[in-house]
Amino acid sequence: MKVVHISSSDTGGAGIAAKRLNDALNNAGVDSTLLCVHKSTSGHKIVQHQIPISAKLLTHSHLPIGQNKYLNHISEFEQAYEAVSFPEAFYDLSDNELVKQADIINLHWVGSILNYKQFFAKTTQPIVWTLHDMNPFLGIAHYMGDLNKNRGFKTIEDKVAHIKYNAISKHQNVHVVNLCDWMKGFSMNSKVFSSRSHSIIPNSIDIGTFTHRDKTACRKALNLNPDDKIVLFCAQSAHNHRKGFDLLLNALKMLKSDIVLAIVGDAENIQLPCNLRHIGFGSVHNELMMSIIYSASDLFVLPSREDNLPNTMVESLCCGTPVVSFSNGGMKNVIADNISGKLIDEQSARALAEAINGMLSSMNTINNAEISSNARAIFQPSQQANEYISLYNSLLKA
């Protein structure tokens, strides 16, 4: 069986998840390749799609065709949305030899790299679409929050969603993989995917790297005080409104305990309270380093207003560090309330502060080794690979 995964990138949350699945399948004996337009790593069986010169020229020509039709609104989009994507790329990934030779095509995060009309009309193999966000069944938005707060762009949203629906409708064998119940609910109720079959298969991680480690040793390695209460926040960018760093900062003002805030990711130019002790690790791409940071922390706070199944949550739990989160996305599927963390129904700084206070006051009841063991059993690569192989085989037999 030959499988090709298509992802815009091999980095970022979705790119890393696609790369991990590709590794898991290869380790299970499947001939699997990750095809990216933007390639940054040198991992096993990752190939960069070479964009034709003609497509590059059209992209920079500003002619009002294809995705360039929306250029007049780009500056407005960049201010209003976290991210936007369009379905009319100037090149066609279905022409790539890896795609032509594949038995199964597995799409991942394909924002603005897929020419929907050509791709779904020309490919005949079964397509599995792993949803890392909502963009495949929305218009230009990637999450419902951006869609709801930008009703002024409804005409463009509806137009792009209609282009996607018409294109995908041409392909008879598209199966949707969701990472959690939350995303599955949105997908099944969408016009684009309501008639398609759905599965839930969580992402996997390297459970040999993300594992329970001695907290004292990890703090010594990072030159951290062994007696501090360390609360960790991690996101690609703390500036991303959806990730809720502003809610966390307001919550920290209401804490009963003196804590140290550890931040992983871009937090440049964010004004922190002058009396808040904090450590900025910046962007960390080394997985062993991240495992040590999780293990050195008492608590990981994930204040996302919306999220799917964040890699950071999974990594933290596999390291045995409990997670405090709002009750949305895959967090509802994974976090065991008051055992491996705390789920919060009310999306506010006050409720977040109460949850952090509660967790910090009961840290002596937390069994970090058990949290790690339970999470690693769920998110092990072999489990994910077996579920995908079973799905692929069923689609090939259909």
C-alpha positions as CSV (number, residue, x, y, z in Angstrom):
1,M,0.0,0.0,0.0
2,K,1.3,3.4,-1.0
3,V,0.1,6.4,1.0
4,V,0.9,10.0,0.2
5,H,0.1,12.7,2.9
6,I,-0.3,16.2,1.6
7,S,0.4,19.1,3.9
8,S,1.3,22.7,3.3
9,S,4.2,22.4,5.7
10,D,6.1,19.9,7.8
11,T,6.2,22.3,10.7
12,G,3.5,24.0,12.9
13,G,0.9,22.0,14.8
14,A,-0.7,20.4,11.8
15,G,2.6,19.8,9.9
16,I,4.2,18.2,13.0
17,A,1.1,16.0,13.4
18,A,1.2,14.9,9.7
19,K,4.9,14.2,10.0
20,R,4.4,12.0,13.1
21,L,1.7,10.0,11.4
22,N,3.9,9.5,8.4
23,D,6.7,8.2,10.7
24,A,4.2,5.9,12.5
25,L,3.0,4.4,9.2
26,N,6.5,3.8,7.9
27,N,7.5,2.2,11.2
28,A,4.4,-0.1,10.8
29,G,5.7,-1.2,7.3
30,V,3.5,1.1,5.1
31,D,5.1,2.9,2.1
32,S,4.1,6.4,3.3
33,T,5.4,9.8,2.1
34,L,4.7,13.3,3.3
35,L,4.4,15.7,0.4
36,C,4.9,19.4,1.4
37,V,5.0,22.7,-0.5
38,H,7.0,24.3,2.4
39,K,9.6,21.9,3.6
40,S,11.8,22.8,6.6
41,T,12.9,19.5,8.1
42,S,15.0,16.6,6.9
43,G,12.9,13.9,8.3
44,H,12.4,10.5,6.8
45,K,10.3,10.3,3.5
46,I,9.4,14.0,3.4
47,V,9.3,15.4,-0.1
48,Q,8.9,19.0,-1.3
49,H,6.6,19.7,-4.2
50,Q,8.3,21.8,-6.8
51,I,6.0,24.6,-7.8
52,P,6.2,25.3,-11.6
53,I,7.8,28.6,-12.6
54,S,4.6,29.6,-14.4
55,A,2.6,29.2,-11.2
56,K,5.2,31.4,-9.4
57,L,4.9,34.1,-12.0
58,L,1.1,34.0,-11.9
59,T,1.2,34.3,-8.0
60,H,3.3,37.4,-8.2
61,S,1.6,38.9,-11.3
62,H,-1.4,40.3,-9.4
63,L,-3.7,39.4,-12.3
64,P,-7.2,39.1,-11.0
65,I,-7.5,35.4,-11.6
66,G,-7.3,32.3,-9.3
67,Q,-6.4,33.2,-5.7
68,N,-5.3,36.7,-6.8
69,K,-9.0,37.6,-7.1
70,Y,-8.9,38.3,-3.3
71,L,-5.8,40.4,-3.2
72,N,-7.7,43.6,-2.8
73,H,-8.9,42.4,0.6
74,I,-5.7,40.8,1.9
75,S,-4.7,43.7,4.2
76,E,-8.2,43.6,5.7
77,F,-8.1,39.8,6.1
78,E,-4.7,40.0,7.8
79,Q,-6.1,42.4,10.4
80,A,-9.4,40.6,11.0
81,Y,-8.5,36.9,10.8
82,E,-6.0,34.6,12.5
83,A,-5.4,33.0,9.1
84,V,-7.2,32.8,5.7
85,S,-6.9,30.3,2.9
86,F,-8.1,30.1,-0.7
87,P,-9.0,27.0,-2.8
88,E,-7.6,28.1,-6.2
89,A,-3.9,27.6,-6.3
90,F,-2.1,28.2,-9.6
91,Y,-0.6,24.7,-9.6
92,D,-2.2,21.3,-9.3
93,L,-0.8,18.8,-6.8
94,S,-2.7,15.9,-8.6
95,D,0.1,16.2,-11.3
96,N,2.7,15.2,-8.7
97,E,4.0,11.7,-9.4
98,L,3.7,10.7,-5.7
99,V,0.0,11.6,-5.9
100,K,-0.5,9.7,-9.2
101,Q,1.2,6.6,-7.8
102,A,-0.5,6.5,-4.4
103,D,-3.2,4.0,-3.4
104,I,-4.4,6.4,-0.7
105,I,-4.3,10.2,-0.6
106,N,-4.4,11.6,2.9
107,L,-4.9,15.4,3.1
108,H,-4.0,17.4,6.1
109,W,-3.6,21.2,6.4
110,V,-3.8,22.3,2.8
111,G,-4.7,26.0,3.1
112,S,-4.0,27.8,-0.2
113,I,-1.9,25.0,-1.7
114,L,-4.7,23.0,-3.3
115,N,-6.5,23.8,-6.5
116,Y,-9.8,22.2,-5.4
117,K,-11.5,22.2,-8.8
118,Q,-8.7,20.4,-10.5
119,F,-7.6,18.2,-7.7
120,F,-10.9,16.5,-6.8
121,A,-11.8,16.1,-10.5
122,K,-8.6,14.4,-11.5
123,T,-7.8,12.2,-8.5
124,T,-9.6,8.8,-8.4
125,Q,-8.0,7.2,-5.4
126,P,-9.7,7.1,-2.0
127,I,-9.1,10.4,-0.1
128,V,-8.8,10.6,3.7
129,W,-9.0,14.1,5.0
130,T,-7.5,14.6,8.5
131,L,-9.1,17.8,9.9
132,H,-6.6,19.9,11.8
133,D,-9.0,22.9,11.8
134,M,-12.3,23.9,10.2
135,N,-11.0,25.5,7.0
136,P,-11.9,22.6,4.7
137,F,-15.6,23.0,5.4
138,L,-15.7,26.8,5.9
139,G,-14.8,29.6,3.5
140,I,-11.6,31.5,4.0
141,A,-11.7,31.2,7.9
142,H,-10.0,28.4,9.8
143,Y,-12.1,28.6,13.0
144,M,-15.7,29.4,13.9
145,G,-14.6,32.4,16.0
146,D,-13.1,34.2,13.0
147,L,-16.1,33.3,10.9
148,N,-18.6,34.7,13.5
149,K,-16.7,38.0,14.2
150,N,-16.2,38.8,10.5
151,R,-19.7,38.8,9.1
152,G,-18.7,41.8,6.9
153,F,-16.9,39.3,4.7
154,K,-19.9,36.9,4.5
155,T,-20.1,37.3,0.7
156,I,-16.5,36.1,0.2
157,E,-16.9,33.4,2.9
158,D,-20.0,32.0,1.1
159,K,-18.4,32.2,-2.3
160,V,-15.3,30.3,-1.3
161,A,-17.3,27.7,0.7
162,H,-19.4,27.2,-2.5
163,I,-16.3,26.7,-4.6
164,K,-15.1,24.0,-2.1
165,Y,-18.4,22.3,-2.0
166,N,-18.8,22.0,-5.7
167,A,-15.2,20.7,-6.2
168,I,-15.3,18.1,-3.4
169,S,-18.7,16.9,-4.5
170,K,-17.1,15.7,-7.7
171,H,-15.1,13.0,-5.8
172,Q,-17.1,10.1,-4.6
173,N,-14.7,8.6,-2.1
174,V,-13.7,11.1,0.6
175,H,-13.5,10.0,4.2
176,V,-13.1,12.5,7.0
177,V,-10.9,11.8,10.1
178,N,-11.4,14.0,13.1
179,L,-9.1,14.3,16.1
180,C,-12.0,14.7,18.6
181,D,-15.8,14.7,19.0
182,W,-15.9,18.5,19.0
183,M,-14.5,18.8,15.5
184,K,-16.6,15.8,14.3
185,G,-19.8,17.5,15.3
186,F,-19.0,20.6,13.3
187,S,-17.8,18.6,10.3
188,M,-20.8,16.3,10.2
189,N,-23.2,19.3,10.3
190,S,-21.4,21.2,7.5
191,K,-22.7,21.3,4.0
192,V,-19.3,20.2,2.6
193,F,-19.0,17.0,4.6
194,S,-22.5,16.1,5.9
195,S,-22.8,13.3,3.4
196,R,-19.3,11.8,4.0
197,S,-18.3,9.1,6.5
198,H,-16.4,10.2,9.6
199,S,-13.9,8.6,12.0
200,I,-12.1,9.8,15.1
201,I,-8.4,9.0,15.3
202,P,-6.3,11.1,17.6
203,N,-2.8,12.3,16.8
204,S,0.2,10.5,18.2
205,I,3.5,11.6,19.6
206,D,6.9,10.1,20.3
207,I,6.2,8.5,23.7
208,G,9.8,7.7,24.2
209,T,10.6,11.4,24.3
210,F,7.5,12.8,25.9
211,T,7.5,10.7,29.1
212,H,7.4,11.3,32.8
213,R,10.7,12.7,34.1
214,D,12.0,13.6,37.5
215,K,10.9,17.1,38.2
216,T,13.8,18.0,40.4
217,A,16.3,16.9,37.8
218,C,14.5,18.7,35.0
219,R,14.5,22.0,37.1
220,K,18.2,21.6,37.8
221,A,18.8,21.1,34.1
222,L,16.9,24.4,33.3
223,N,18.4,26.3,36.3
224,L,14.9,26.7,37.9
225,N,14.2,27.0,41.6
226,P,13.1,23.6,42.9
227,D,10.6,25.2,45.3
228,D,8.7,27.5,42.9
229,K,5.2,26.8,41.6
230,I,5.7,26.9,37.8
231,V,2.7,27.4,35.5
232,L,3.5,26.8,31.8
233,F,1.9,28.5,28.7
234,C,2.9,27.3,25.3
235,A,1.8,28.4,21.9
236,Q,3.4,29.3,18.6
237,S,2.5,32.9,19.3
238,A,1.0,34.4,22.5
239,H,-0.3,37.2,20.3
240,N,-2.9,34.7,18.8
241,H,-6.2,35.8,20.2
242,R,-7.7,32.3,19.9
243,K,-5.0,30.9,22.2
244,G,-6.2,33.1,25.1
245,F,-3.0,34.4,26.6
246,D,-4.8,37.6,27.5
247,L,-7.3,35.6,29.6
248,L,-4.4,33.9,31.4
249,L,-2.7,37.2,32.2
250,N,-5.9,38.5,33.7
251,A,-6.4,35.2,35.6
252,L,-2.9,35.4,37.1
253,K,-3.8,38.7,38.9
254,M,-6.4,36.7,40.8
255,L,-4.2,33.8,42.0
256,K,-3.8,33.1,45.7
257,S,-0.4,31.5,45.2
258,D,2.9,33.1,44.1
259,I,3.8,31.5,40.8
260,V,6.4,31.7,38.1
261,L,5.0,31.9,34.6
262,A,7.0,29.9,32.0
263,I,6.3,30.9,28.4
264,V,7.2,28.9,25.3
265,G,6.6,30.6,22.0
266,D,6.7,34.1,20.6
267,A,5.6,36.6,23.4
268,E,7.7,39.5,22.1
269,N,6.3,43.0,23.0
270,I,3.6,41.6,25.2
271,Q,3.2,43.7,28.4
272,L,3.5,41.4,31.4
273,P,2.5,42.6,34.9
274,C,5.6,44.2,36.6
275,N,5.3,42.0,39.7
276,L,4.9,38.7,37.7
277,R,7.9,36.4,37.9
278,H,8.4,34.8,34.5
279,I,10.7,32.8,32.3
280,G,10.7,33.2,28.5
281,F,12.0,30.2,26.6
282,G,11.2,31.6,23.2
283,S,10.4,29.2,20.4
284,V,11.5,25.7,21.2
285,H,11.8,23.1,18.4
286,N,13.8,20.4,20.2
287,E,11.3,17.8,21.4
288,L,13.6,16.6,24.2
289,M,13.9,20.1,25.5
290,M,10.2,20.5,25.4
291,S,9.7,17.3,27.4
292,I,12.1,18.7,30.1
293,I,10.1,21.9,30.2
294,Y,6.8,20.1,30.6
295,S,8.3,17.9,33.3
296,A,9.7,20.8,35.2
297,S,6.3,22.6,35.3
298,D,3.7,22.0,37.9
299,L,0.8,22.9,35.7
300,F,0.2,23.5,32.0
301,V,-2.5,26.1,31.2
302,L,-4.2,25.9,27.8
303,P,-6.7,28.9,27.7
304,S,-7.7,28.5,24.1
305,R,-11.0,30.0,23.1
306,E,-11.2,27.3,20.4
307,D,-8.8,24.4,19.7
308,N,-8.9,21.0,18.1
309,L,-6.5,18.5,19.7
310,P,-3.4,20.7,20.5
311,N,-0.1,18.8,20.4
312,T,0.9,20.8,23.5
313,M,-1.9,19.3,25.6
314,V,-1.0,15.8,24.5
315,E,2.7,16.3,25.1
316,S,2.1,17.8,28.5
317,L,-0.1,14.9,29.6
318,C,2.4,12.3,28.3
319,C,5.0,14.0,30.4
320,G,2.7,13.7,33.4
321,T,2.0,17.4,33.8
322,P,-1.7,18.2,34.4
323,V,-3.6,20.5,32.1
324,V,-6.1,23.3,32.9
325,S,-8.2,24.2,29.9
326,F,-11.6,25.5,28.9
327,S,-14.0,22.8,28.0
328,N,-13.9,22.8,24.2
329,G,-12.2,20.9,21.4
330,G,-10.3,17.7,22.1
331,M,-9.7,18.8,25.7
332,K,-13.1,17.4,26.6
333,N,-12.2,14.0,25.2
334,V,-8.8,13.7,27.0
335,I,-8.6,15.6,30.3
336,A,-10.0,13.7,33.3
337,D,-11.4,16.4,35.5
338,N,-9.5,16.7,38.8
339,I,-7.3,13.7,37.8
340,S,-5.2,14.8,34.9
341,G,-6.3,18.5,35.0
342,K,-9.3,20.7,35.1
343,L,-12.0,21.5,32.5
344,I,-13.7,25.0,32.8
345,D,-17.2,25.5,31.4
346,E,-17.2,29.4,31.7
347,Q,-14.8,31.0,29.4
348,S,-13.5,33.9,31.6
349,A,-10.4,35.0,33.4
350,R,-12.2,34.6,36.8
351,A,-13.1,30.9,36.1
352,L,-9.6,30.2,34.8
353,A,-8.1,31.7,38.0
354,E,-10.4,29.6,40.1
355,A,-9.3,26.4,38.3
356,I,-5.6,27.2,38.5
357,N,-6.0,28.0,42.3
358,G,-7.8,24.7,42.8
359,M,-5.2,22.7,40.9
360,L,-2.2,24.4,42.6
361,S,-3.8,23.8,46.1
362,S,-4.2,20.0,45.4
363,M,-0.9,19.2,43.7
364,N,-0.1,16.7,46.4
365,T,-2.9,14.5,45.2
366,I,-1.8,14.5,41.6
367,N,-0.2,11.3,40.4
368,N,2.1,12.5,37.6
369,A,3.4,9.0,36.7
370,E,-0.2,7.8,36.3
371,I,-1.2,10.8,34.1
372,S,1.8,10.0,31.9
373,S,1.1,6.3,31.6
374,N,-2.6,6.8,30.7
375,A,-1.8,9.4,28.1
376,R,1.0,7.5,26.5
377,A,-1.3,4.5,26.1
378,I,-3.7,6.6,24.1
379,F,-1.3,8.6,21.9
380,Q,1.3,5.9,21.0
381,P,2.3,5.9,17.3
382,S,1.6,2.2,16.8
383,Q,-2.0,2.7,17.9
384,Q,-2.6,5.6,15.5
385,A,-0.9,3.7,12.7
386,N,-3.0,0.6,13.2
387,E,-6.2,2.6,13.1
388,Y,-5.2,4.4,9.9
389,I,-4.1,1.2,8.2
390,S,-7.5,-0.4,9.1
391,L,-9.3,2.7,7.6
392,Y,-7.2,2.7,4.5
393,N,-7.8,-1.0,3.9
394,S,-11.5,-0.6,4.3
395,L,-11.6,2.2,1.7
396,L,-9.6,0.2,-0.8
397,K,-12.0,-2.7,-0.5
398,A,-15.1,-0.5,-0.8
